[in-house]
Amino acid sequence: MSMIRDLRAAVRPSQRVARSVRIRPSRRAASLAHLDPAALPAPPAPSAVVDCGIYRDGRRVPSDGTLGPQEAMRAARRDGGFVWIGLHEPTGDEFAGIAAEFGLHPLAVEDAVQAHQRPKLERYDDSLFTVYKTVHYVEHDRLTTDSEVIETGEIMCFTGRDFLITVRHGGKGSLRALRRRLEEDPELLAKGPSAVLHAIADHVVDGYLAVADAVQDDIDDVETEVFTPGRRGSAPRGTDAGRIYQLKREVLEFKRAVAPLLRPMQLLSERPMRLIDPDIQKYFRDVADHVARVQEQVTGFDELLNSILQANLAQASVAQNEDMRKITSWAAIIAVPTMVCGVYGMNFQHMPELGWKYGYPVVMGITVAICLGIHRTLKRNGWL
């Protein structure tokens, strides 16, 4: 018994220690467990500002990554340099503070927020407002009647003495690579915001050239298929016309992006402007030449597609005429036995050949001979 009492005495202290070290939930965890999820703070909304940087003497001023547009502008005006702010599809509230800080005109701000503008160049007091239409070629295995060939977007640029603001709409046309490329050329960036404006214009127009080459390949494929002999029956009739019309609509959208941009580029290259560096202005002439070249290409695409569409419709008309000639030829052949059967089906009693022993084979032979003669004549003339 004494051994059992000693064993119990040894076990009881360990049980008391285990009870004393039992883990209890913290007060903070207990309070959070009872909180309503709706009462928890919401995560911050994504900002429309893609990038914001200060450039001084052609180089980007280092920052901690939290530099806002307003702080950047104040620092640039205090220490020199210019600010380049990139935004993607900002709302009116998101853009209002930036517009007030930089003194942007309300009409230009409205156009930048709402988008769907024609390419243009507008001058407001101490700033320029430029609109570019970006185009992107949509890859596809084969052109169909509902294929999307060209995807468009927009880039709006506000250019001032010490700032440049880009507002981008659409999923394509990012300027990240362009910004990195310019940051590798301090001598060019030292020219100020006008150098960035030219680089954006050149970037957009280079996209036009690439898309024009891709659209040319699509038109060549359609033209080859339309004029390839011996392909009848390979596709339902009318499919070629639908594909040509769809491609024509895409070319028209391309034309709406290119044609209005020629005049703004000519103004930037020819008319002296305080906000455009004279050394940069001459380079806009090269951009204007490229725009004129693409415009001529797109106009040629439109005319060529009109010719292809008319040729395809003419081919369809010729095919219908051939079908009608064949139908008419067979109807003429079938008319002979129809007439003979109609004569001998009148059940007259006094028809001499009805009682003749060789009447049936003679009539059938004459009918077949006439049908063969008609068939040979029509085939010789190209109707069959």
C-alpha positions as CSV (number, residue, x, y, z in Angstrom):
1,M,0.0,0.0,0.0
2,S,2.8,2.4,0.8
3,M,4.2,1.8,-2.7
4,I,0.8,2.8,-4.3
5,R,0.6,6.0,-2.2
6,D,4.1,7.0,-3.3
7,L,3.2,6.4,-7.0
8,R,0.1,8.5,-6.7
9,A,2.1,11.3,-5.1
10,A,4.5,11.3,-8.0
11,V,1.8,11.4,-10.6
12,R,-0.4,14.2,-9.1
13,P,2.3,17.0,-9.4
14,S,2.8,16.2,-13.1
15,Q,-1.0,16.5,-13.7
16,R,-1.0,19.9,-12.0
17,V,1.9,21.1,-14.2
18,A,0.0,19.9,-17.3
19,R,-3.1,21.8,-16.3
20,S,-1.0,24.9,-15.6
21,V,0.6,24.9,-19.1
22,R,-2.6,24.3,-21.1
23,I,-2.7,26.5,-24.2
24,R,-5.3,29.2,-24.2
25,P,-6.4,31.3,-27.2
26,S,-5.1,34.9,-27.1
27,R,-7.5,37.7,-26.6
28,R,-6.8,39.1,-30.1
29,A,-7.6,35.8,-31.8
30,A,-10.8,35.5,-29.7
31,S,-11.9,38.9,-30.7
32,L,-11.2,38.4,-34.4
33,A,-13.1,35.1,-34.3
34,H,-16.3,37.0,-33.4
35,L,-15.8,39.8,-35.9
36,D,-18.2,40.0,-38.9
37,P,-16.2,39.5,-42.2
38,A,-18.0,42.5,-43.6
39,A,-16.6,44.7,-40.8
40,L,-13.0,43.8,-41.8
41,P,-11.1,46.5,-43.8
42,A,-11.4,46.0,-47.5
43,P,-8.2,45.6,-49.5
44,P,-7.1,48.7,-51.4
45,A,-8.6,49.2,-54.8
46,P,-6.1,48.9,-57.7
47,S,-4.8,52.2,-58.9
48,A,-5.0,53.4,-62.5
49,V,-1.4,54.7,-62.3
50,V,0.8,52.1,-64.0
51,D,4.1,54.0,-63.6
52,C,5.3,57.4,-62.4
53,G,8.8,58.6,-62.7
54,I,10.9,61.8,-62.5
55,Y,13.5,62.3,-65.2
56,R,16.3,64.7,-64.7
57,D,19.2,65.2,-67.2
58,G,18.0,62.2,-69.1
59,R,18.0,59.8,-66.2
60,R,15.3,58.5,-63.9
61,V,15.5,59.8,-60.4
62,P,15.5,56.9,-57.9
63,S,12.5,56.6,-55.7
64,D,11.1,54.1,-53.1
65,G,8.2,53.1,-55.4
66,T,5.5,55.0,-53.5
67,L,5.9,58.3,-55.4
68,G,2.5,59.7,-56.4
69,P,1.8,62.0,-59.4
70,Q,1.3,65.1,-57.2
71,E,4.5,64.5,-55.2
72,A,6.4,63.8,-58.4
73,M,5.2,67.0,-60.1
74,R,6.1,69.1,-57.0
75,A,9.6,67.5,-56.9
76,A,10.1,68.1,-60.6
77,R,9.1,71.8,-60.4
78,R,11.3,72.2,-57.3
79,D,14.5,70.4,-58.5
80,G,14.1,70.4,-62.3
81,G,13.3,67.7,-64.8
82,F,10.0,66.4,-66.0
83,V,7.5,63.8,-64.9
84,W,6.2,60.9,-67.0
85,I,3.0,59.4,-65.7
86,G,1.3,56.3,-67.3
87,L,-2.3,55.5,-66.6
88,H,-4.5,52.6,-67.8
89,E,-8.3,53.2,-68.2
90,P,-8.7,55.7,-65.3
91,T,-12.1,56.7,-64.0
92,G,-13.2,60.3,-63.7
93,D,-12.6,60.4,-60.0
94,E,-9.1,58.8,-60.4
95,F,-8.1,61.3,-63.0
96,A,-9.7,64.4,-61.4
97,G,-6.8,64.9,-58.9
98,I,-4.1,64.6,-61.5
99,A,-6.0,66.9,-63.9
100,A,-6.3,69.5,-61.2
101,E,-2.6,69.3,-60.2
102,F,-1.3,69.6,-63.8
103,G,-4.0,72.1,-65.0
104,L,-5.4,70.0,-67.8
105,H,-8.3,71.3,-69.8
106,P,-11.7,69.8,-68.9
107,L,-12.5,69.0,-72.5
108,A,-9.3,67.0,-73.0
109,V,-9.8,65.3,-69.6
110,E,-13.3,64.2,-70.7
111,D,-12.0,62.8,-73.9
112,A,-9.2,60.9,-72.1
113,V,-11.6,59.3,-69.7
114,Q,-14.4,58.4,-72.1
115,A,-12.1,57.2,-74.9
116,H,-13.4,56.2,-78.4
117,Q,-11.8,59.3,-80.0
118,R,-10.4,59.9,-83.4
119,P,-6.7,60.4,-83.8
120,K,-6.1,64.2,-83.4
121,L,-3.9,66.9,-82.1
122,E,-5.3,69.8,-79.9
123,R,-3.6,72.7,-78.2
124,Y,-4.8,74.0,-74.9
125,D,-2.9,76.9,-73.3
126,D,0.3,75.4,-72.1
127,S,-0.3,71.7,-73.1
128,L,-0.8,69.5,-76.1
129,F,-3.4,66.8,-76.3
130,T,-2.7,64.0,-78.7
131,V,-4.8,60.9,-79.5
132,Y,-3.4,57.8,-81.1
133,K,-5.2,54.7,-82.2
134,T,-3.2,51.5,-81.5
135,V,-3.8,48.4,-83.7
136,H,-3.0,44.8,-82.9
137,Y,-3.1,41.9,-85.3
138,V,-5.1,38.9,-83.9
139,E,-3.5,35.7,-84.9
140,H,-5.8,33.0,-86.5
141,D,-5.3,29.7,-88.2
142,R,-7.8,30.5,-91.0
143,L,-9.9,33.5,-91.8
144,T,-13.6,32.8,-91.3
145,T,-16.8,34.9,-91.7
146,D,-16.5,36.0,-88.0
147,S,-12.8,36.2,-87.5
148,E,-11.4,39.3,-85.6
149,V,-8.3,40.3,-87.5
150,I,-7.6,43.7,-86.0
151,E,-8.0,44.8,-82.4
152,T,-7.8,48.5,-81.6
153,G,-7.0,50.6,-78.5
154,E,-6.1,54.2,-77.7
155,I,-3.3,56.2,-76.2
156,M,-3.9,59.8,-75.2
157,C,-0.9,62.0,-74.4
158,F,-0.9,65.3,-72.4
159,T,2.4,67.1,-73.1
160,G,3.5,70.1,-71.1
161,R,6.7,71.9,-70.4
162,D,7.7,69.6,-67.5
163,F,5.3,66.7,-67.7
164,L,3.9,64.0,-70.0
165,I,0.8,62.0,-69.1
166,T,-0.2,58.9,-71.1
167,V,-3.7,57.5,-70.7
168,R,-4.1,54.1,-72.3
169,H,-7.3,52.2,-73.2
170,G,-7.5,48.6,-74.4
171,G,-5.7,45.5,-73.5
172,K,-2.9,45.9,-76.0
173,G,-0.4,48.7,-76.6
174,S,1.6,48.6,-73.3
175,L,4.3,51.2,-73.0
176,R,6.5,49.4,-70.5
177,A,9.0,48.2,-73.0
178,L,9.2,51.7,-74.6
179,R,9.8,53.3,-71.3
180,R,12.7,50.9,-70.5
181,R,14.2,51.5,-74.0
182,L,14.1,55.3,-73.5
183,E,15.6,55.0,-70.1
184,E,18.6,53.3,-71.7
185,D,19.1,56.4,-73.9
186,P,19.7,59.4,-71.5
187,E,20.8,61.6,-74.3
188,L,17.4,61.4,-76.0
189,L,15.4,61.7,-72.7
190,A,17.4,64.9,-71.9
191,K,15.4,66.5,-74.7
192,G,12.3,66.5,-72.4
193,P,8.7,65.4,-72.9
194,S,8.7,66.0,-76.6
195,A,11.2,63.2,-77.0
196,V,8.8,60.8,-75.3
197,L,5.9,62.1,-77.4
198,H,7.9,61.3,-80.6
199,A,8.9,57.9,-79.3
200,I,5.2,57.0,-78.6
201,A,4.1,58.2,-82.0
202,D,6.9,56.2,-83.7
203,H,6.0,53.2,-81.6
204,V,2.3,53.3,-82.6
205,V,3.1,53.8,-86.3
206,D,5.6,50.9,-86.3
207,G,2.7,48.8,-85.1
208,Y,0.7,50.0,-88.1
209,L,3.5,48.7,-90.4
210,A,3.5,45.3,-88.8
211,V,-0.2,45.0,-89.0
212,A,-0.3,46.1,-92.6
213,D,2.2,43.3,-93.5
214,A,0.0,40.7,-91.7
215,V,-3.2,41.9,-93.4
216,Q,-1.4,41.8,-96.8
217,D,-0.8,38.0,-96.2
218,D,-4.5,37.5,-95.3
219,I,-5.6,39.2,-98.5
220,D,-3.1,37.2,-100.6
221,D,-4.5,34.0,-99.1
222,V,-8.1,35.0,-99.9
223,E,-7.1,36.1,-103.4
224,T,-5.4,32.8,-104.1
225,E,-8.4,30.8,-102.9
226,V,-10.8,32.8,-104.9
227,F,-8.9,32.5,-108.2
228,T,-7.6,28.9,-107.7
229,P,-9.1,26.7,-110.5
230,G,-10.8,23.4,-109.7
231,R,-11.8,24.3,-106.1
232,R,-15.5,24.3,-106.7
233,G,-17.3,22.1,-104.1
234,S,-14.5,22.6,-101.5
235,A,-16.6,25.1,-99.5
236,P,-20.2,26.1,-99.4
237,R,-21.2,28.7,-102.0
238,G,-21.1,32.2,-100.5
239,T,-18.4,31.4,-97.9
240,D,-15.7,33.3,-99.9
241,A,-17.9,36.4,-100.1
242,G,-18.5,36.3,-96.4
243,R,-14.8,36.0,-95.6
244,I,-13.9,38.8,-98.0
245,Y,-16.6,41.1,-96.5
246,Q,-15.4,40.3,-93.0
247,L,-11.8,41.2,-94.0
248,K,-13.0,44.3,-95.7
249,R,-14.7,45.4,-92.4
250,E,-11.4,44.9,-90.5
251,V,-9.5,46.9,-93.1
252,L,-12.0,49.7,-92.7
253,E,-11.4,49.7,-89.0
254,F,-7.7,49.8,-89.7
255,K,-8.3,52.8,-92.1
256,R,-10.2,54.7,-89.4
257,A,-7.1,54.4,-87.1
258,V,-4.5,55.5,-89.7
259,A,-6.1,58.1,-92.0
260,P,-6.9,60.8,-89.4
261,L,-3.4,60.6,-87.9
262,L,-1.6,61.9,-90.9
263,R,-2.6,65.6,-90.4
264,P,-1.5,65.7,-86.7
265,M,1.9,64.3,-87.6
266,Q,2.3,66.8,-90.3
267,L,1.5,69.6,-87.9
268,L,4.0,68.4,-85.4
269,S,6.7,68.2,-88.1
270,E,6.0,71.5,-89.8
271,R,4.5,74.0,-87.5
272,P,6.8,75.5,-84.8
273,M,5.5,74.8,-81.3
274,R,6.9,75.9,-77.9
275,L,6.5,72.5,-76.3
276,I,8.3,70.6,-79.1
277,D,12.1,70.7,-79.1
278,P,13.4,71.8,-82.5
279,D,15.8,68.9,-82.6
280,I,12.9,66.5,-82.1
281,Q,10.5,68.2,-84.5
282,K,12.3,67.0,-87.6
283,Y,11.9,63.4,-86.5
284,F,8.1,63.8,-86.7
285,R,8.5,64.2,-90.4
286,D,9.7,60.6,-90.6
287,V,6.7,59.4,-88.6
288,A,4.4,61.4,-91.0
289,D,6.0,59.7,-94.0
290,H,5.4,56.3,-92.4
291,V,1.7,57.2,-91.7
292,A,1.3,58.3,-95.3
293,R,2.8,55.0,-96.5
294,V,0.5,52.9,-94.3
295,Q,-2.5,55.0,-95.5
296,E,-1.7,54.2,-99.1
297,Q,-1.4,50.5,-98.3
298,V,-4.7,50.5,-96.5
299,T,-6.4,52.3,-99.3
300,G,-4.9,49.7,-101.7
301,F,-6.2,46.9,-99.5
302,D,-9.7,48.4,-99.7
303,E,-9.7,48.7,-103.5
304,L,-8.2,45.2,-103.9
305,L,-10.8,43.6,-101.7
306,N,-13.5,45.4,-103.7
307,S,-12.1,43.8,-106.9
308,I,-11.8,40.4,-105.3
309,L,-15.4,40.6,-104.0
310,Q,-16.7,41.6,-107.4
311,A,-14.7,38.8,-109.1
312,N,-16.1,36.3,-106.6
313,L,-19.7,37.5,-107.2
314,A,-19.1,37.2,-110.9
315,Q,-17.8,33.7,-110.5
316,A,-20.9,32.8,-108.5
317,S,-23.1,34.3,-111.3
318,V,-21.2,32.3,-113.9
319,A,-21.6,29.1,-111.8
320,Q,-25.4,29.8,-111.5
321,N,-25.6,30.3,-115.3
322,E,-23.8,27.0,-115.9
323,D,-26.2,25.3,-113.6
324,M,-29.2,26.8,-115.4
325,R,-27.8,25.7,-118.8
326,K,-27.4,22.1,-117.6
327,I,-30.9,22.1,-116.1
328,T,-32.3,23.5,-119.3
329,S,-30.4,20.9,-121.4
330,W,-31.7,18.0,-119.4
331,A,-35.2,19.4,-119.5
332,A,-35.0,19.6,-123.4
333,I,-33.9,15.9,-123.5
334,I,-36.7,14.8,-121.1
335,A,-39.3,16.7,-123.1
336,V,-39.0,14.2,-126.1
337,P,-40.1,11.0,-124.2
338,T,-42.6,13.1,-122.3
339,M,-44.2,14.2,-125.5
340,V,-44.3,10.7,-126.9
341,C,-45.8,9.3,-123.8
342,G,-48.4,12.1,-123.8
343,V,-49.4,11.3,-127.4
344,Y,-49.8,7.6,-126.9
345,G,-51.5,8.1,-123.5
346,M,-54.6,9.7,-125.0
347,N,-56.3,6.2,-125.6
348,F,-57.6,6.9,-129.1
349,Q,-59.0,3.8,-130.8
350,H,-57.9,4.5,-134.3
351,M,-54.1,4.7,-134.0
352,P,-52.5,2.4,-136.7
353,E,-49.3,1.7,-134.9
354,L,-51.0,0.4,-131.8
355,G,-51.9,-2.7,-133.6
356,W,-48.6,-3.1,-135.4
357,K,-46.3,-5.8,-134.2
358,Y,-43.2,-3.6,-134.3
359,G,-44.9,-0.4,-133.2
360,Y,-43.5,-0.3,-129.6
361,P,-39.8,-1.0,-130.4
362,V,-39.9,1.4,-133.3
363,V,-41.3,4.3,-131.2
364,M,-38.9,3.6,-128.4
365,G,-36.0,3.5,-130.8
366,I,-36.9,6.8,-132.4
367,T,-37.4,8.4,-128.9
368,V,-33.9,7.2,-127.8
369,A,-32.3,8.3,-131.0
370,I,-33.8,11.8,-130.8
371,C,-32.7,12.1,-127.1
372,L,-29.1,11.0,-128.0
373,G,-29.0,13.5,-130.8
374,I,-30.1,16.3,-128.6
375,H,-27.6,15.3,-125.9
376,R,-24.7,15.2,-128.4
377,T,-25.6,18.6,-129.8
378,L,-25.8,20.3,-126.4
379,K,-22.6,18.7,-125.2
380,R,-20.8,19.8,-128.4
381,N,-21.9,23.4,-127.7
382,G,-20.7,23.3,-124.1
383,W,-24.1,23.1,-122.4
384,L,-23.4,19.7,-120.8
